[in-house]
Amino acid sequence: MNLKSITITKLLLCIVIAFTASFSSAETAYYEVRPVLTVNFGDARRVRFIQTQVTLRVRDKVNVPIVDKHRDAIRHTVIMMFAEQDEATLRSSEARDEFLMLMTKAIQNLLRKETGNPMIDRVLLTSFIIQP
């Protein structure tokens, strides 16, 4: 290899490192949907309640203020999705995990529609109490 090709190789390597660093610098952040949600669910014969704290894992901490701007729409989506669930889904950890994946996709679609970016990659329940 001659000096010119070594210099070009080093330059390309520096560009790749800088490009990779710009993408890996995004820090994950967590956004709590406040206040704690109390939601009724179930059929018309017996209304039951759950109380839960929902936390969103935001892909980049710079997006937290944007997510906060849409908190009312996010809160509405979460409440409506919980209200549509039956007791078996909410009591089963496997079904609840699947439900949380659906909720993640619903909130991502909402944020994508409003901002062009899904911004979150996971919905977490940091507390979950279901009426016996």
C-alpha positions in Angstrom: 0.0 0.0 0.0 1.2 3.4 -0.8 1.0 6.5 1.4 -2.0 7.9 -0.5 -4.1 4.7 0.1 -3.1 4.6 3.8 -4.2 8.2 4.2 -7.6 7.5 2.5 -8.1 4.4 4.6 -7.4 6.4 7.8 -9.7 9.1 6.7 -12.5 6.7 5.9 -12.0 5.0 9.3 -12.3 8.4 11.1 -15.5 9.1 9.2 -17.0 5.7 10.1 -16.0 6.2 13.8 -17.5 9.7 13.9 -20.7 8.5 12.2 -21.1 5.6 14.6 -20.5 7.8 17.6 -23.2 10.2 16.5 -25.7 7.4 16.6 -24.6 5.8 19.8 -24.6 9.1 21.7 -28.4 8.9 22.1 -29.2 8.2 25.7 -32.3 6.3 26.6 -34.6 8.1 29.0 -37.8 7.2 30.9 -41.0 9.2 31.0 -43.6 8.5 33.6 -47.2 9.1 32.5 -48.5 11.2 35.4 -50.6 11.0 37.5 -51.1 7.3 38.3 -53.9 5.9 36.2 -57.1 4.4 37.8 -59.0 2.7 35.0 -62.2 0.7 35.0 -62.4 -2.5 32.9 -64.5 -5.6 32.4 -68.0 -6.3 31.3 -71.2 -4.4 32.1 -72.2 -6.9 34.8 -69.2 -6.2 37.0 -67.0 -3.1 36.7 -63.6 -3.5 38.1 -60.6 -1.2 38.6 -56.9 -1.2 38.1 -54.4 1.3 39.3 -51.1 1.5 37.4 -48.1 3.6 36.8 -47.1 3.6 33.1 -43.6 4.5 32.1 -42.4 5.0 28.5 -38.8 4.2 27.5 -37.8 7.1 25.2 -35.2 6.3 22.6 -33.3 9.6 23.1 -33.5 11.9 26.1 -33.9 15.0 23.8 -37.3 13.6 22.8 -38.7 13.6 26.3 -40.1 17.2 26.0 -41.8 16.2 22.7 -43.3 13.1 24.3 -44.5 15.3 27.3 -46.2 17.7 24.8 -48.3 14.8 23.7 -49.0 13.4 27.2 -52.8 13.9 27.0 -53.1 11.9 23.8 -50.8 9.2 25.2 -52.8 9.1 28.4 -56.1 8.8 26.4 -54.6 5.9 24.3 -53.5 4.1 27.5 -56.8 4.5 29.3 -58.8 3.3 26.3 -56.6 0.3 25.7 -56.9 -0.8 29.4 -60.7 -0.3 29.4 -61.0 -2.7 26.4 -59.2 -5.5 28.2 -60.8 -8.4 30.0 -59.7 -9.7 33.4 -57.9 -12.8 32.0 -55.6 -10.6 29.8 -54.7 -8.4 32.7 -54.1 -11.2 35.2 -52.0 -13.4 32.9 -48.4 -12.2 32.7 -47.9 -13.6 29.2 -51.1 -11.9 27.9 -50.2 -8.7 29.7 -46.8 -8.7 28.0 -48.4 -9.1 24.6 -50.9 -6.3 25.5 -47.9 -4.0 26.4 -46.4 -4.7 23.0 -49.7 -3.7 21.4 -49.8 -0.6 23.6 -46.2 0.3 22.5 -47.2 0.0 18.9 -50.3 2.2 19.4 -48.3 4.9 21.2 -45.5 4.7 18.5 -48.2 5.1 15.8 -49.7 8.1 17.7 -46.3 9.8 18.0 -45.3 8.9 14.4 -48.6 10.6 13.2 -48.0 13.7 15.3 -44.2 14.1 15.0 -43.0 11.8 12.2 -41.0 9.8 14.8 -42.1 6.9 17.0 -39.8 8.1 19.8 -40.5 5.3 22.3 -39.4 1.7 22.2 -41.2 0.2 25.1 -44.1 0.7 27.6 -43.5 -0.5 31.1 -45.8 -0.9 34.1 -43.8 0.3 37.1 -46.8 -0.5 39.4 -49.9 -2.6 38.7 -52.7 -3.2 41.1 -55.9 -5.0 40.0 -59.1 -5.1 42.0 -59.7 -8.7 43.3 
